[in-house]
Each structure stands twice: as structure tokens, then as C-alpha cells.
Amino acid sequence: MREKPITNSVHVVQGEQVRIPVEVRAATGITAQFLLPAGPARDTLAAAGLEPVTPFPGRVAATLGFMHYLDCDLGEYHEFLVALMCKQPGLRGSTGVFIHWLPVDQTFTCEAGQNIWGFPKEIAAIDVSARGKRTRCEVRLDGRPVVAMDFGRGVPAPSAMGAMTLDAYTHRDGVLRRTPWTMRARGTRMRPGGARVELGDHPISDDLRRLGLPRKALFTNHIGDLSMRFDDATKISSRS
């Protein structure tokens, strides 16, 4: 039986109180979905005590993309996401996403994400530019290129669905955590393909290569108006 997350707790970050749940009232972003070979992803997830979800034999679903948080309890900031679809071994109904890498460009959200939820956040330069119907996002660490993504614009898609809740899994300092993550998307545009990935010369770039990340996406989703809520994290297990 899954434990219920602690709600209405208060955390102190850089001398400021952060109350749970944390609300994102307005954000925009673009995400792209990929199918990766299951082997390397299985090794990454096993280190956290998780296993991959394979929608097709030998393939694991992954999501890459960026968000611009405009009105959020943690401030305004940009974020880049690398996530793998996963589940807890032997536990039905535990499917969620493992947050593999989550660079941001502001220190407050970085510290809050690390300490409250165990998110793998670190400070990076995240540059987003638009030209015509294309958007480009570039991520750099210590001045070195890590990853860049070039997105093409999609066509309007139905977005009248209600809120959706996912389990976000994190693994930090030997502790596996699960965080309920609720989101509501409006003003979406989708297209098959629609995104290309360029990897740089940073060690994290090499890790993404190890995962077998293809250059082209399966499909792309532009989100014009996104709201989210993050509840408190529940500790699943701890490894020394």
C-alpha cells in the first residue's frame, strides 16, 4: 500500500518559507517524446531502485524539453527536463517518470528542488530563442554545450482535458522519493517528429549518448498555458 504524501508542510529555503503544495499558476514549454533502447535506461533506473516501462518491446519512453515558469511559488525561471518512464518493481499502479536531469537557471528553485523533492537540479545557462515557426533551446554548463533542441511548430490540439497527476520519482544521496505532480495544459500544439537533438562535449552529453538518445523525436508537444502543483515527497527507500 502506497504511503500518502505529507501535505501542508513548510520548508525553509534561503531564509524563506516554501509551503506545500507548491503551485505553478502559469508556465509555457515544449516537450518531445523519444523511444530509447531499454538496456541503458534499465541500468540507470536500477541504480535508483526502479525499472523501465516499455510501451514497445525493448524500448523505453523518454521525455526531453524545457519550461518557462512565469508565475510560480518558486519564482520565475527556465528549466530543462530529461525523464524516463518507470515503475517500482513488483508494485502495480506505480508507473511514473524518473527525473534523470533537471537543470535550472535560478538558485532559489535549484535549492528548493534539491532539498524538498530530491530533484536533480543544478544551475545552468538555458537560452531559448524563436525564429519564425521554430524554437531553439540550448543548455550550457561551465560554458560548455550540453544539449540543444530545435523544435518545429505543431498544429492546434484538443486541450480541454482535466488535471492529470503523475508520480515523479527522484534519487538523490541514496534516497528514492515519489512526488505527486499534477498538471493542466491548455493551448497545446502537437506534431509527429518536430524536434531534433544536438549533444555537446560535456560529460552529461556523454551520459545522454549512453542512453541511446536518437536525434529525432517521436512527437512534439507545445504548451501555451500550463499550471501545475507539486505535493510533498514520500521517501520510498534509502540506500547507503
C-alpha positions in Angstrom: 0.0 0.0 0.0 1.4 3.4 -1.0 2.0 6.0 1.7 0.2 9.3 1.4 2.4 12.3 0.9 2.6 14.8 3.7 0.6 17.9 2.9 0.6 21.5 4.2 4.2 21.2 5.4 6.6 24.2 5.4 10.2 24.1 4.2 12.7 26.9 4.6 14.8 27.7 1.6 17.4 30.6 1.7 15.6 32.0 4.7 12.1 32.0 3.0 9.2 29.7 3.8 8.0 27.4 1.0 4.6 25.9 1.7 3.4 22.6 0.3 1.7 22.2 -2.2 3.8 24.4 -4.4 1.7 26.0 -7.1 2.7 26.9 -10.7 0.0 29.3 -11.9 1.4 30.0 -15.3 4.1 28.4 -17.4 4.9 27.6 -21.0 7.0 24.9 -22.6 7.8 22.4 -25.3 8.4 18.7 -24.7 9.4 16.0 -27.1 9.0 12.2 -26.7 11.6 9.6 -27.7 11.9 5.8 -27.7 15.2 4.7 -26.2 16.8 1.2 -26.2 15.8 -0.4 -22.9 19.2 -1.7 -21.8 21.0 1.6 -20.9 17.8 3.0 -19.3 17.3 -0.1 -17.3 20.8 0.3 -15.8 20.1 3.9 -14.9 16.8 3.1 -13.3 18.1 0.0 -11.4 20.6 2.3 -9.6 17.6 4.2 -8.2 15.6 1.0 -7.4 13.2 1.4 -10.3 12.6 -0.5 -13.6 11.7 0.8 -17.1 8.2 0.9 -18.6 8.4 -0.5 -22.1 5.5 0.6 -24.3 7.2 -1.4 -27.1 9.4 -4.4 -26.7 13.0 -3.3 -25.9 12.1 0.4 -25.9 11.6 2.9 -23.1 9.7 6.1 -23.4 11.7 9.3 -22.6 10.7 13.0 -22.5 13.1 15.9 -23.1 12.1 19.6 -23.2 12.1 22.9 -21.5 9.7 25.0 -19.4 9.5 28.7 -18.6 7.9 29.2 -15.2 6.2 32.6 -15.3 4.1 32.7 -12.1 5.3 30.2 -9.6 5.8 29.9 -5.8 9.5 29.3 -6.5 9.9 32.4 -8.7 10.3 32.9 -12.5 12.9 30.6 -14.1 13.8 28.3 -17.0 14.2 24.6 -16.7 15.3 21.7 -18.9 13.9 18.2 -18.4 15.2 14.7 -19.1 12.8 12.0 -17.8 12.3 8.2 -18.3 9.1 6.3 -17.9 9.4 3.9 -15.0 7.7 2.0 -12.2 8.5 0.4 -8.8 9.4 -3.3 -9.2 6.5 -5.5 -8.3 4.1 -2.7 -7.4 1.0 -2.3 -9.6 -0.2 1.2 -10.2 3.3 2.7 -9.6 4.0 3.9 -13.2 5.5 7.4 -13.3 8.5 9.3 -14.6 12.1 9.2 -13.3 13.6 12.7 -13.4 17.1 12.0 -14.7 18.3 15.6 -15.1 16.7 18.9 -14.4 18.9 22.0 -14.8 17.5 25.4 -14.0 18.8 29.0 -14.3 17.9 30.4 -10.8 19.4 29.5 -7.4 16.2 29.6 -5.3 14.4 26.9 -7.3 17.6 24.9 -7.5 18.0 24.7 -3.8 14.3 24.1 -3.2 14.1 21.3 -5.8 17.1 19.6 -4.3 16.1 19.8 -0.7 12.3 19.4 -0.8 11.9 16.8 -3.5 15.4 15.5 -4.3 15.2 16.8 -7.9 18.5 16.6 -9.8 18.6 20.3 -10.3 21.8 22.3 -11.0 22.5 25.8 -12.2 22.9 26.0 -16.0 22.7 28.6 -18.7 19.4 28.0 -20.6 18.9 30.0 -23.7 15.6 29.9 -25.6 15.1 31.7 -28.9 12.3 31.7 -31.5 12.7 32.3 -35.2 9.6 32.1 -37.4 7.9 28.8 -36.7 10.9 27.2 -34.9 12.1 27.4 -31.3 15.6 26.5 -30.1 16.7 25.7 -26.6 20.4 25.5 -25.6 21.8 24.3 -22.3 25.4 25.0 -21.2 27.3 24.1 -18.0 30.5 25.8 -17.1 30.4 27.4 -20.6 30.4 24.0 -22.3 27.4 23.0 -24.6 25.5 20.0 -23.1 22.4 19.7 -25.3 20.4 21.8 -27.8 17.0 21.1 -29.2 15.4 22.6 -32.2 11.6 22.4 -32.3 9.1 22.9 -35.1 5.7 24.3 -34.6 2.7 21.9 -34.5 -1.0 22.2 -35.2 -3.7 23.1 -32.5 -4.7 20.0 -30.5 -7.6 19.5 -28.1 -6.7 20.6 -24.6 -9.9 20.6 -22.7 -8.9 17.6 -20.5 -9.0 17.9 -16.8 -6.0 17.9 -14.5 -3.6 14.9 -14.8 -1.5 13.6 -11.9 1.8 11.7 -12.4 4.3 10.3 -9.9 7.7 11.9 -10.3 10.5 9.7 -8.9 13.8 11.2 -7.8 17.0 9.6 -6.5 19.4 11.8 -4.5 22.0 10.9 -1.9 20.9 7.3 -1.9 17.2 8.2 -1.3 14.4 7.3 -3.7 11.4 9.6 -3.4 8.0 9.8 -5.1 6.3 13.2 -5.6 2.7 13.5 -6.9 2.8 16.1 -9.7 -0.5 17.5 -11.0 -0.7 19.5 -14.3 -3.3 21.1 -16.5 -2.4 22.1 -20.1 -4.2 24.5 -22.4 -3.4 26.0 -25.7 -1.4 22.9 -26.9 0.0 22.3 -30.4 1.3 18.9 -31.5 3.0 17.2 -34.4 4.8 14.0 -35.2 8.5 14.3 -35.1 9.1 18.1 -34.8 12.2 18.1 -32.7 15.9 17.4 -33.2 18.6 16.9 -30.6 22.2 18.1 -30.7 24.6 16.8 -28.0 27.7 18.7 -26.9 31.1 17.8 -25.3 30.1 17.8 -21.6 30.1 14.6 -19.5 26.3 14.9 -19.3 26.2 14.9 -23.1 28.1 11.6 -23.0 25.5 10.2 -20.5 22.7 11.1 -22.9 24.6 9.4 -25.7 24.9 6.3 -23.5 21.1 6.3 -23.1 20.9 6.0 -26.9 19.1 9.2 -27.4 18.1 9.5 -31.1 18.4 12.8 -32.9 14.8 12.9 -34.0 11.7 12.9 -31.7 8.7 10.6 -32.0 6.4 13.6 -31.5 6.4 17.1 -30.0 4.0 19.0 -27.8 3.9 22.8 -27.4 2.1 24.0 -24.3 0.9 27.6 -24.3 -0.6 27.7 -20.9 0.4 25.2 -18.2 -0.5 25.1 -14.5 1.0 22.6 -12.0 1.0 21.6 -8.4 3.8 19.7 -6.5 2.9 17.9 -3.3 5.4 16.8 -0.7 7.7 13.9 -1.5 7.4 10.5 0.1 10.6 8.5 0.8 10.3 5.1 -0.8 13.7 3.7 0.1 17.2 4.6 1.3 20.4 3.0 0.2 23.8 3.7 1.7 
